[in-house]
Amino acid sequence: MNKTPIIAGLDIGTYATKFLVAKERPDERGFEVLGRGINLSEGVRKGVVSSKNKVSEKIAETIKQAEREAGREINEVYVNINGSHIFCINSKGLVSVSRADEKISGQDLERVIEAAKTFSLPSNKEIIEVIPQEYIVDDEGGIKEPLGLKGIRLEAKILAVGGFTPYIENTSEAVIGSGLTVGDIFLGSSASARAVLDSQEKELGAAVVDLGAATTSIAVFEEGEMVHTAVIPIGMQNVRNDIAIGLRVSIEAAEKILEEMGSHILGEATTRRKVVDVPGGDITFREKDLKDIAKARIEEIFELVDEELESIGRSGLLPAGIVLTGGGAKMEHLIDFVKEKTELPVRVGAPSEFYPSQEDPSLSVVCGLVKLGSDSFKGGGFMDFSFDGGLTKKVKKVLKIFMP
């Protein structure tokens, strides 16, 4: 009898560090949450680890919370990587089928992926994930699973996603410094998508937009696979900072104002005066002034999102629309605001299939990491590929991304 593995996800965010311990339920329908830990982050700037020691300390503190709740020690974790250093490259490779009976083997698939990866990168950048888009057998395209098909020529189109090696190594070292082993590193955008998108949305075409504290990440899916990803170095902290400047108040006061009025910031503007009690005394301002300040920054974020969609020819052309997630997705009236700006269907996505429920958009990355970790543990395909990345050497189950 196989023992159900315990899977732990670690989301190292700019605002908060989140740790979730879970195991798959016996009926394979969702995950039982065993423990959870959440703490304010230190040593993270715009989604990247800037101080390994501070991050290690915060991870260790967060782990203890989750371990106490779970009643067990955790040794291995699946962790996210984020930041505007993330990039993606489309590439393709071609090989001849090697077997005498002309049937495509796992070795042929490994060779064609390796051929597709033969592009040059600067020495300080590395590939994090390789996502097959389609296979072409003897000029017949649109093939997702070519294993066992007969042919002479095999081509593969891939999306290679990478990042700045020092930032990736900082993340690994911070996790190792907390006493954990890194099971694997996944893109934050991949984790969000794994938590909130269903297979139909991935097939039709959808974009997951994760509104974090200091970054906004985008993952675009079509025909079942990720076709583009990007990280914009602007998030909800920028809204807070704009409020501090525009209303001439401290950051602490701006945070209190955003906390008290944030859910109404995109509603209809009025000229009413609002009084908010903050440390040091009351602050009085016009509601319209606050909303104008905040709206300008949120408009900028979604203009940049639309620019990313335009860059791949998908602006206004995603049938399943935009799925908003992350802490910023909780803002009231945001759905209508984004619908108007992008002219696409919009919904808010939160993790599902976790018991007790974790249906909070701010938990999408950490829940998605647990799901990706489970996929990785079970194996998503018939072959492994090793990617050389210094401290982050690891085995990737390339075909795991075909899972819904």
Residue pairs with C-beta under 8 A, 6 or more apart in sequence:
4 23
4 24
4 26
5 23
5 24
5 374
5 377
6 21
6 22
6 23
6 34
6 70
6 72
6 74
7 21
7 22
7 23
7 24
7 31
7 78
7 370
7 373
7 374
7 377
8 19
8 20
8 21
8 22
8 66
8 74
8 76
8 77
8 78
8 370
8 373
9 18
9 19
9 20
9 22
9 77
9 78
9 79
9 191
9 365
9 366
9 367
9 368
9 369
9 370
9 372
9 373
10 17
10 18
10 19
10 59
10 62
10 77
10 78
10 79
10 80
10 175
10 180
10 366
10 369
11 17
11 18
11 19
11 79
11 80
11 188
11 191
11 365
11 366
11 369
12 41
12 44
12 49
12 55
12 59
12 79
12 80
12 82
12 171
12 174
13 41
13 44
13 47
13 82
13 212
13 213
13 365
14 41
14 44
14 45
14 46
14 47
14 212
14 213
14 214
14 215
14 235
14 237
15 40
15 41
15 212
15 213
15 214
15 237
15 327
16 38
16 39
16 40
16 41
16 213
16 362
17 38
17 39
17 40
17 41
17 44
17 55
17 58
17 59
17 62
18 36
18 37
18 38
18 62
18 363
18 365
18 366
19 35
19 36
19 37
19 38
19 59
19 62
19 63
19 65
19 66
19 77
19 366
20 33
20 35
20 36
20 66
20 358
20 363
20 366
20 367
20 369
20 370
21 33
21 34
21 35
21 36
21 66
21 67
21 69
21 70
21 72
21 74
22 31
22 32
22 33
22 34
22 354
22 370
23 31
23 32
23 34
24 30
24 31
24 32
24 374
25 31
25 32
25 355
29 353
30 352
30 353
30 354
30 355
31 353
31 354
31 355
31 370
31 371
31 374
32 355
33 354
33 355
33 356
33 358
34 69
34 70
34 71
34 72
35 65
35 66
35 67
35 68
35 69
35 70
35 71
36 65
36 66
36 69
37 61
37 62
37 63
37 64
37 65
37 66
37 69
38 62
38 65
39 58
39 61
39 62
39 65
40 58
41 55
41 58
42 51
42 54
42 55
42 57
42 58
43 49
43 50
43 51
43 52
43 53
43 54
43 55
43 58
43 174
44 50
44 55
45 214
46 83
46 84
46 214
46 215
46 233
47 82
47 83
47 84
47 188
47 212
47 214
47 215
47 231
47 233
48 82
48 83
48 85
48 167
48 170
48 171
49 55
49 167
49 170
49 171
49 174
50 170
52 170
52 173
52 174
52 177
53 177
55 174
55 177
56 174
56 175
56 177
56 178
57 178
59 174
59 175
59 177
59 178
59 180
60 178
60 179
63 74
63 178
63 179
63 180
66 74
67 73
67 74
74 180
75 180
75 181
76 180
76 181
76 182
76 183
77 175
77 180
77 181
77 182
77 183
78 183
78 184
78 185
78 186
78 369
78 370
78 372
78 373
78 376
79 171
79 175
79 182
79 184
79 185
79 186
79 369
80 185
80 186
80 187
80 188
80 191
80 365
80 369
81 128
81 163
81 167
81 168
81 171
81 185
81 186
81 187
81 188
82 187
82 188
82 212
82 215
82 217
82 231
83 163
83 164
83 167
83 215
83 231
83 233
84 215
84 231
84 232
84 233
85 163
85 164
85 167
85 231
86 128
86 161
86 162
86 163
86 187
86 189
86 217
86 229
86 230
86 231
87 125
87 161
87 162
87 163
88 159
88 160
88 161
88 162
88 228
88 229
88 230
89 119
89 159
89 160
89 162
90 133
90 157
90 158
90 159
90 160
91 116
91 117
91 119
91 157
91 158
91 160
92 116
92 155
92 156
92 157
92 158
93 112
93 113
93 114
93 115
93 116
93 117
93 118
93 155
93 156
93 158
94 112
94 115
94 153
94 154
94 155
95 108
95 111
95 112
95 115
95 153
95 154
96 152
96 153
96 154
97 103
97 104
97 105
97 108
97 151
97 152
97 153
97 154
98 105
98 107
98 108
98 111
99 105
99 108
101 150
102 150
102 151
102 152
103 148
103 149
103 150
104 137
104 146
104 147
104 148
104 149
104 150
104 151
104 154
105 147
106 147
106 382
106 383
108 154
109 135
109 146
109 147
109 154
109 156
109 383
110 383
110 385
112 135
112 154
112 155
112 156
113 130
113 132
113 156
113 158
113 385
113 398
114 385
115 156
116 130
116 156
116 157
116 158
116 160
117 127
117 130
117 158
117 160
119 160
121 127
121 162
124 164
124 165
124 166
125 162
125 163
125 164
125 165
126 162
126 163
126 165
126 168
126 387
126 388
126 389
126 390
126 392
127 160
127 161
127 162
127 387
127 389
128 161
128 162
128 163
128 168
128 185
128 186
128 187
128 387
128 389
128 392
129 160
129 161
129 186
129 187
129 190
129 396
129 401
130 158
130 159
130 160
130 161
130 385
130 387
130 396
130 398
131 158
131 159
131 160
131 161
131 225
131 226
131 398
131 401
132 156
132 157
132 158
132 225
132 398
132 399
132 401
133 157
133 158
133 159
133 225
133 227
134 141
134 142
134 143
134 144
134 156
134 157
134 223
135 141
135 143
135 144
135 145
135 146
135 154
135 155
135 156
135 157
136 143
136 153
136 154
136 155
136 156
136 157
137 143
137 146
137 149
137 151
137 153
137 154
137 155
138 151
138 152
138 153
139 153
143 149
144 224
144 402
145 402
146 154
147 382
159 225
159 226
159 227
159 228
161 187
161 226
161 229
165 389
165 390
168 185
168 389
168 390
168 391
168 392
169 390
169 391
169 392
171 185
172 182
172 185
172 391
172 392
173 391
175 182
176 182
176 391
182 392
182 394
183 373
183 376
184 372
184 373
184 376
184 394
184 396
185 392
185 394
186 368
186 369
186 372
187 217
187 219
187 229
188 210
188 217
188 231
188 365
189 208
189 210
189 217
189 218
189 219
189 229
189 231
190 219
190 226
190 229
190 368
190 372
190 401
191 364
191 365
191 366
191 367
191 368
191 369
191 371
191 372
192 208
192 210
192 217
192 219
192 325
192 326
192 349
192 364
192 365
192 368
193 202
193 208
193 219
193 221
193 226
193 368
194 368
194 371
194 372
194 375
195 325
195 349
195 350
195 351
195 352
195 363
195 364
195 365
195 367
195 368
195 371
196 208
196 323
196 325
196 349
196 350
196 351
196 352
196 361
196 364
196 368
197 206
197 208
197 221
197 323
197 349
198 404
199 224
199 404
200 320
201 221
201 320
201 323
202 221
202 222
202 224
202 225
202 404
203 222
203 223
203 224
204 222
204 318
204 319
204 320
205 220
205 221
205 222
205 223
205 314
205 317
205 318
205 319
205 320
206 220
206 221
206 318
206 319
206 320
206 321
206 322
206 323
207 218
207 219
207 220
207 221
207 305
207 309
207 314
207 318
207 321
207 322
207 323
208 217
208 218
208 219
208 221
208 322
208 323
208 325
208 349
209 216
209 217
209 218
209 305
209 322
209 323
209 324
209 325
209 326
209 338
210 216
210 217
210 218
210 219
210 325
210 326
210 329
210 364
210 365
211 235
211 236
211 301
211 324
211 325
211 326
211 327
211 328
211 329
212 235
212 236
212 326
212 327
212 328
213 235
213 236
213 237
213 327
214 233
214 234
214 235
214 237
214 238
215 231
215 232
215 233
215 234
215 235
216 231
216 232
216 234
216 235
216 301
216 304
216 305
216 326
216 328
217 229
217 230
217 231
217 232
218 228
218 229
218 230
218 231
218 232
218 305
218 308
218 309
219 226
219 228
219 229
220 226
220 227
220 228
220 229
220 308
220 309
220 312
220 314
220 318
221 227
222 314
222 318
224 402
225 401
225 402
226 401
227 312
228 308
228 311
228 312
228 314
230 308
232 301
232 304
232 305
232 308
234 297
234 300
234 301
234 304
235 301
235 328
236 258
236 327
236 328
238 297
239 258
239 265
239 294
239 297
239 298
240 251
240 254
240 255
240 258
241 251
241 254
242 293
242 294
242 296
242 297
243 249
243 254
243 257
243 258
243 290
243 293
243 294
244 250
244 251
244 253
244 254
246 289
246 290
246 293
247 253
247 254
247 257
247 283
247 285
247 289
247 290
247 293
249 257
249 278
249 283
250 278
250 280
252 278
252 279
253 276
253 278
253 279
253 280
253 283
256 276
256 277
256 278
256 279
257 276
257 278
257 283
257 290
258 265
258 294
260 276
261 274
261 276
261 287
261 290
262 331
263 330
263 331
263 332
264 332
264 333
265 290
265 291
265 294
265 295
265 331
265 332
265 333
266 291
266 294
266 295
266 298
266 331
266 332
266 333
266 334
266 336
266 337
267 291
267 332
267 333
269 287
269 288
269 291
269 292
270 287
270 288
271 286
271 287
271 288
272 286
272 287
273 284
273 285
273 286
273 287
274 284
274 285
274 286
274 287
274 290
275 282
275 283
275 284
276 282
276 283
276 285
298 334
298 337
299 341
302 337
302 338
302 341
302 342
303 341
305 322
305 342
306 315
306 341
306 342
309 315
309 316
309 317
309 318
309 342
315 342
316 342
316 343
316 344
318 344
319 345
320 345
321 342
321 344
321 345
321 346
321 347
322 338
322 342
322 344
322 345
322 346
322 347
323 346
323 347
323 348
323 349
324 334
324 335
324 338
324 346
324 347
324 348
324 349
324 361
325 348
325 349
325 350
325 361
325 364
326 361
326 362
326 364
326 365
327 361
327 362
328 334
329 348
329 349
329 361
330 348
330 361
330 362
334 348
335 346
335 347
335 348
338 344
338 346
339 345
339 346
348 361
349 361
349 364
350 358
350 359
350 360
350 361
350 363
350 364
351 358
351 359
351 360
351 363
351 364
351 367
351 368
352 359
354 367
354 370
358 367
372 400
375 397
375 400
375 403
376 397
376 400
379 397
379 400
380 397
380 398
380 399
380 400
380 401
380 402
380 403
381 397
381 398
381 399
381 400
381 402
382 399
383 398
383 399
384 395
384 396
384 397
384 398
385 395
385 396
385 398
386 393
386 394
386 395
386 396
387 393
387 394
387 396
